[in-house]
Amino acid sequence: MNVLRSLSILLIAVLAVVTSCESDYSFRGDASSIAFSADTLSFDTLIVGKASRTEHLMIYNVSGEDMTVSTIYLAGHGSSDYHVNINGSDDECVSGVHLRSGDSLYVFVTVFPRFNADEVYSVTEDDIVVKAGNNTWTSKLWTCFVSAHTLSGEISSDTTLTANVPYLIEDSLIVNSNATLTLDEGVEVYCLHGSRIDVRGRLVSCGSVEKPVKFRSSRLERFYSDVPGQWKGISLTQAGSSARMRHTEIAHSVCGISADSATSVELDAVFIRDARQNGLVAYGANVSLVNSVLANSGESLLSVSGGSARVVHSTLAGFFRWDSRFSPAVSISSGDNCPPLHSFLMANSVVVGNQSNELDMPDDISSDICLFSHCYMRLGTKWHEDTDPRFDAVIVGKEPGFISRETNNYHLTGDSPLIGAASDDYLDIASSDADGLLRNVDGSVEIGAFEYVAEPVAQ
């Protein structure tokens, strides 16, 4: 009898605990009981058919009481461009979720815009819905996406790309030897991971100050805005091939431009940034850089092995934040394991970086072949710019006075040592700067790609 009585008491106690636990989670709140970490979860611009990175949303119980959430679901489930994981479940609708007072849960969200729109830029939306008691809460999902025209395979005849729609390179784009690929101002070319542009004929990029041509990674989210090595880059691989680019940006590649022997590259107001290896590699090629910026490469910004190169009024800034950089910003080679160097001229240009020496070249190259004139450079103790005939009016320094190299703004501050330090002997090559502003208007010519423009005085 005592045993039965003890068991009865124990059963009553267990039932009381269970009943108490269930009552702890009964919903007794109001419309202010649930809060989201964001009213709207916005994704950066995406390309149709390419999945986003995963973002997350948090749902909080702010009621002061434990509760059971009736349902949490994706409003457009079954037909949505969004995919969710709710509190660890891949189902797009979960029910009976216990949520203690002050506790929270995660909703992980990805979006895969899978339909083509009539317009180039469109928006896809949905909602995360939470229900408890007679109350409903929603957090909006919002994404802008781009419908891009796919480019791949070979271009065998003269072709012009217009800015009506962006272009997506999925694998390899080959410009054949008998063809010219021309890009009008404002054209945007997105490149998938591992894709490349192989120029065996001619590449002509006709950007403008207002509407530059852009080659960049297909990941348009802010997270990837300066991540290097997302596509292979532009290669000139056949003798006689050429690239002429004006007001063009090349970003996120393994190597921005590589030019093999007997090819030519002409860059005017071109910005090559965030390359995993080199910004521009020339092997026995003929290269011209005017008003251009090469920045933030994992190895050299400019590597010239033989051939000829002319660099005038350009800015080379070697500040790479993704890894240690051991190669100098400018590397010059000649003979032995590479073609002979015919000529190298760098004038009115900036060469700086986070190394003590940003120049490597053979000791035996004469000043008749190699000359640095009126440049601002970061040089190590190996070089004697005051007595070496290859250096003419070169200023050695560390801080050139950029507005913000962290945001790739290489315009000049008012106290920059580059202001008025250039020679006017090269104005026939670069009479205007990278922004299209005339040089020497006020009797001052600046070193680098940009003329100094004073901020207007506040009235």
C-alpha positions in Angstrom: 0.0 0.0 0.0 2.8 2.4 0.9 4.4 1.6 -2.4 1.2 2.4 -4.4 0.8 5.6 -2.4 4.4 6.6 -3.2 3.9 5.9 -6.9 0.7 7.9 -6.9 2.4 10.9 -5.3 5.2 10.6 -7.8 2.8 10.5 -10.8 0.9 13.5 -9.5 4.2 15.4 -9.2 5.3 14.5 -12.7 1.9 15.6 -14.1 2.2 18.8 -12.2 5.6 19.5 -13.7 4.5 18.7 -17.2 1.4 20.8 -16.8 3.5 23.6 -15.4 6.0 23.4 -18.4 3.2 23.5 -20.9 1.6 26.5 -19.3 5.0 28.2 -19.2 4.9 28.2 -23.1 1.3 29.2 -23.6 1.1 32.5 -25.5 -0.2 35.4 -23.2 1.5 38.2 -25.1 0.4 40.9 -27.5 1.5 42.5 -30.8 4.7 43.7 -29.2 5.9 40.3 -28.1 8.0 39.4 -31.1 10.8 41.5 -32.6 13.1 41.0 -35.7 16.7 41.9 -36.0 15.7 43.8 -39.2 12.3 45.0 -40.6 13.8 44.3 -44.1 16.6 41.9 -45.0 18.2 43.3 -48.1 20.6 41.5 -50.4 23.1 43.2 -52.6 22.5 43.2 -56.4 22.7 39.7 -57.9 22.8 38.3 -61.4 19.9 36.2 -62.5 20.7 32.5 -62.1 23.5 33.0 -59.5 22.9 32.3 -55.8 23.7 34.8 -53.1 25.8 34.3 -50.1 23.8 33.3 -47.0 22.4 36.1 -44.7 20.6 35.7 -41.5 17.6 37.2 -39.6 16.9 36.8 -35.9 13.5 36.5 -34.2 13.4 37.6 -30.6 10.8 36.9 -27.8 10.6 40.2 -26.0 7.3 39.5 -24.2 8.7 38.7 -20.7 7.0 35.3 -20.9 8.0 32.0 -22.4 5.8 31.2 -25.5 5.1 28.8 -28.2 5.2 30.3 -31.7 2.4 28.7 -33.8 4.2 28.9 -37.1 7.1 30.5 -38.9 7.1 30.4 -42.6 8.2 31.9 -45.9 5.2 33.6 -47.4 6.0 32.6 -51.0 7.1 29.0 -50.1 7.0 26.7 -53.1 7.3 29.5 -55.7 9.8 31.9 -54.0 13.3 32.8 -55.2 14.3 32.7 -51.5 15.4 29.6 -49.6 15.3 29.5 -45.7 16.5 27.4 -42.8 14.3 28.2 -39.8 15.7 27.3 -36.4 17.8 24.5 -37.9 15.0 23.1 -40.2 15.2 23.3 -44.0 11.4 23.3 -44.2 10.0 26.6 -45.3 7.3 26.3 -42.6 7.8 25.2 -39.0 5.2 24.9 -36.3 5.1 24.8 -32.5 8.4 26.4 -31.8 9.1 27.0 -28.1 10.8 30.3 -27.4 11.8 31.3 -23.9 11.5 34.9 -22.7 14.5 36.9 -23.9 15.6 34.1 -26.2 15.9 34.2 -30.0 16.2 32.0 -33.0 17.9 32.2 -36.4 16.5 32.2 -39.9 19.1 31.7 -42.6 18.2 33.1 -46.0 19.7 32.7 -49.5 18.2 34.0 -52.8 18.5 32.5 -56.2 16.9 34.8 -58.9 15.9 32.2 -61.5 13.7 34.0 -63.8 14.5 36.4 -66.6 12.9 39.8 -66.4 11.8 42.1 -69.2 13.9 44.9 -67.7 17.6 44.8 -67.0 17.2 45.6 -63.3 14.3 44.1 -61.4 13.4 43.3 -57.8 12.3 40.0 -56.1 10.5 40.2 -52.7 9.1 37.9 -50.1 8.3 37.8 -46.4 9.2 35.8 -43.3 5.9 35.4 -41.3 5.6 34.6 -37.6 2.3 33.7 -36.0 1.5 33.3 -32.3 -1.9 33.6 -30.7 -4.0 36.0 -32.8 -0.9 38.0 -33.8 1.1 38.1 -37.0 4.6 39.6 -37.6 6.5 40.0 -40.8 10.0 40.8 -42.0 10.5 41.7 -45.6 13.1 40.1 -47.9 14.2 42.3 -50.8 16.8 41.8 -53.6 17.6 43.7 -56.8 18.9 41.6 -59.6 20.4 42.0 -63.0 19.5 40.1 -66.2 22.8 39.7 -68.1 23.5 38.5 -71.6 25.9 35.4 -71.5 29.1 35.5 -73.5 31.2 32.4 -74.1 33.1 30.6 -76.8 34.8 32.3 -79.7 34.3 35.7 -81.3 35.2 35.2 -85.0 34.1 38.5 -86.5 34.1 42.1 -85.6 31.7 42.5 -82.7 30.5 45.6 -80.7 29.0 45.3 -77.2 26.7 48.1 -76.2 25.6 49.3 -72.8 22.0 48.2 -73.2 22.5 45.1 -71.0 25.3 43.8 -68.9 27.3 40.8 -70.0 28.3 37.6 -68.2 31.3 35.5 -69.1 30.8 32.0 -67.8 33.9 30.3 -68.9 36.3 31.5 -71.6 35.8 34.2 -74.2 38.2 34.0 -77.1 38.7 36.9 -79.5 40.1 35.2 -82.6 43.0 36.7 -84.6 40.8 38.0 -87.4 38.3 39.7 -85.0 38.0 43.0 -83.1 35.9 43.1 -79.9 34.8 46.7 -79.2 33.1 47.7 -75.9 31.1 51.0 -76.0 31.1 53.4 -73.1 29.3 52.2 -70.0 29.5 48.4 -70.8 29.7 46.2 -67.8 31.2 42.7 -68.1 30.8 40.3 -65.1 33.1 37.3 -65.0 32.3 34.1 -63.2 34.9 32.4 -61.0 37.6 30.9 -63.2 36.6 32.6 -66.4 39.0 34.5 -68.6 39.3 36.6 -71.7 41.8 35.4 -74.3 42.6 38.1 -76.9 44.2 36.7 -80.0 42.9 39.6 -82.2 42.1 43.1 -81.0 40.3 44.3 -77.9 39.1 47.9 -77.9 37.5 49.4 -74.8 35.9 52.9 -75.3 34.9 54.1 -71.9 34.4 57.7 -70.8 34.8 59.6 -67.6 31.1 59.6 -67.0 30.5 56.0 -68.3 33.6 53.8 -67.8 33.8 50.2 -69.1 34.0 47.7 -66.3 35.4 44.2 -66.1 34.7 42.7 -62.7 33.7 39.6 -60.7 30.1 38.3 -61.1 29.7 38.5 -57.3 28.1 42.0 -56.9 27.6 41.9 -53.2 29.5 44.4 -51.1 31.4 41.5 -49.3 33.1 40.7 -52.6 33.8 44.3 -53.7 37.6 44.1 -53.2 38.2 40.3 -53.0 41.0 39.4 -55.4 41.4 36.3 -57.7 37.7 35.8 -58.5 38.4 35.4 -62.3 41.5 34.9 -64.3 41.8 38.2 -66.2 42.6 39.4 -69.7 45.4 37.7 -71.7 47.0 38.6 -75.0 48.4 35.3 -76.2 49.2 35.6 -79.9 51.8 37.7 -81.7 50.1 40.7 -83.2 47.2 40.9 -80.8 46.5 44.2 -79.1 44.4 45.8 -76.4 43.5 49.5 -76.5 41.6 50.7 -73.4 40.4 54.1 -72.3 38.5 54.8 -69.0 38.2 51.2 -68.1 38.3 49.3 -64.8 39.5 45.8 -64.3 38.9 44.4 -60.8 39.1 41.1 -58.8 41.2 39.1 -61.3 44.1 36.7 -60.8 46.1 38.9 -63.2 44.6 42.0 -64.6 46.3 42.0 -68.0 49.0 39.7 -69.2 50.7 40.4 -72.6 52.9 37.9 -74.4 55.7 38.6 -76.8 55.0 40.8 -79.9 51.7 42.0 -78.5 50.8 45.6 -77.6 48.8 47.2 -74.8 47.7 50.9 -74.7 46.0 52.0 -71.5 44.7 55.5 -71.0 42.9 56.3 -67.7 42.6 52.6 -66.9 42.2 51.4 -63.3 43.5 47.8 -62.5 42.8 46.9 -58.9 42.6 43.9 -56.5 44.5 41.3 -58.6 45.6 38.2 -56.7 49.0 38.2 -58.6 50.0 41.0 -60.9 48.2 44.1 -62.2 49.9 44.1 -65.6 52.5 41.5 -66.8 54.3 42.2 -70.1 56.7 39.6 -71.6 58.4 41.0 -74.6 55.4 43.2 -75.3 55.0 46.9 -76.2 53.2 48.6 -73.3 51.9 52.2 -72.8 50.3 53.4 -69.6 49.0 57.0 -69.4 46.8 58.5 -66.6 46.3 55.0 -65.2 46.1 53.5 -61.7 47.4 50.1 -60.7 46.6 49.3 -57.1 46.5 46.5 -54.5 47.9 43.5 -56.2 49.3 40.5 -54.4 52.5 40.6 -56.4 53.9 43.3 -58.7 51.6 46.0 -60.0 53.7 46.2 -63.1 56.0 43.5 -64.3 58.0 44.2 -67.5 60.2 41.4 -68.9 61.9 42.7 -72.0 60.1 44.6 -74.8 59.3 48.2 -74.2 57.2 50.2 -71.8 56.2 53.8 -71.3 54.4 54.9 -68.1 53.4 58.5 -67.9 51.3 60.3 -65.3 50.2 57.1 -63.6 49.7 56.0 -60.0 51.0 52.6 -58.8 50.0 51.9 -55.2 51.0 48.6 -53.7 48.9 48.2 -50.6 47.5 44.6 -50.5 45.5 43.7 -47.4 44.7 40.1 -48.1 48.2 38.6 -47.6 51.8 39.5 -47.3 53.3 40.9 -50.5 56.9 40.2 -51.3 57.2 41.4 -54.9 58.0 45.1 -55.5 55.4 47.3 -57.1 57.6 47.6 -60.3 59.7 44.7 -61.6 61.9 45.1 -64.7 63.9 42.2 -66.3 66.0 42.0 -69.4 67.9 39.2 -71.2 69.0 35.8 -69.9 65.6 34.1 -69.2 63.5 36.8 -70.9 63.6 38.9 -74.0 65.9 42.0 -74.1 64.5 45.3 -72.8 64.5 47.9 -75.6 63.2 50.8 -73.6 61.6 51.7 -70.3 60.4 55.2 -69.4 58.5 56.2 -66.3 57.7 59.9 -66.0 55.6 62.0 -63.7 54.4 58.8 -61.9 53.9 57.5 -58.4 55.3 54.2 -57.2 54.5 53.5 -53.5 53.5 50.7 -51.3 53.9 49.0 -47.9 57.4 47.7 -48.6 60.6 49.6 -48.0 61.6 49.2 -51.6 59.1 49.1 -54.4 61.5 48.7 -57.4 63.5 45.8 -58.8 65.6 46.0 -61.9 69.0 44.8 -63.1 72.0 46.9 -62.1 73.4 46.8 -65.7 70.5 48.4 -67.5 71.8 51.8 -68.8 70.1 55.1 -68.6 69.9 55.1 -72.4 67.3 52.3 -72.0 65.8 52.8 -68.6 64.8 56.2 -67.1 62.7 57.4 -64.2 61.9 61.1 -64.6 60.1 63.4 -62.1 58.6 60.5 -60.2 57.7 60.0 -56.6 58.9 56.6 -55.4 59.4 54.3 -52.5 63.0 53.2 -52.9 65.2 51.1 -50.6 68.8 51.8 -49.7 70.0 49.8 -52.8 69.2 52.8 -55.1 71.0 56.1 -55.1 68.6 58.4 -56.8 70.9 61.4 -56.4 73.8 59.9 -58.3 72.3 57.1 -60.5 71.8 58.5 -64.0 68.6 56.4 -64.4 66.8 58.6 -61.9 66.1 62.2 -62.9 64.5 64.5 -60.4 63.0 61.6 -58.5 61.5 62.2 -55.0 61.8 59.4 -52.5 59.0 59.3 -50.0 56.5 57.1 -48.2 53.3 59.1 -48.0 52.1 60.6 -51.3 49.1 62.3 -49.9 46.2 60.2 -51.3 42.7 61.1 -50.0 42.0 57.5 -49.1 43.9 54.5 -50.3 41.5 52.3 -48.2 38.6 53.3 -50.4 40.8 53.4 -53.6 40.6 57.2 -53.8 44.0 58.2 -55.2 43.1 61.9 -55.7 45.4 64.2 -53.8 45.1 66.1 -50.5 46.1 69.7 -50.3 49.4 68.9 -48.6 50.5 66.2 -51.1 54.2 66.3 -52.1 53.0 65.4 -55.6 51.5 68.8 -56.3 53.5 70.9 -58.7 56.3 68.3 -58.7 55.9 67.0 -62.2 57.6 68.1 -65.4 55.6 69.8 -68.2 57.8 68.0 -70.8 55.2 65.2 -71.0 52.1 67.3 -71.5 51.9 66.3 -75.2 51.4 62.7 -73.9 49.0 63.5 -71.1 47.5 67.0 -71.5 44.5 66.0 -69.4 44.4 63.8 -66.2 42.4 60.6 -65.6 39.3 62.7 -64.8 39.6 64.7 -68.1 40.8 67.8 -66.3 43.4 69.9 -68.2 46.9 69.9 -66.7 48.9 73.0 -66.0 45.9 75.3 -66.0 47.2 77.1 -62.9 50.9 76.7 -63.8 51.1 73.5 -61.7 51.5 69.9 -62.9 51.0 67.1 -60.5 52.8 63.7 -60.4 50.4 60.8 -60.8 47.1 60.2 -62.6 45.2 63.1 -61.0 45.6 66.8 -60.9 44.9 68.4 -57.5 41.5 70.1 -57.2 41.0 72.2 -54.1 37.8 71.9 -52.1 35.5 74.9 -52.6 35.7 77.3 -49.6 32.4 77.3 -47.6 30.6 80.6 -47.7 
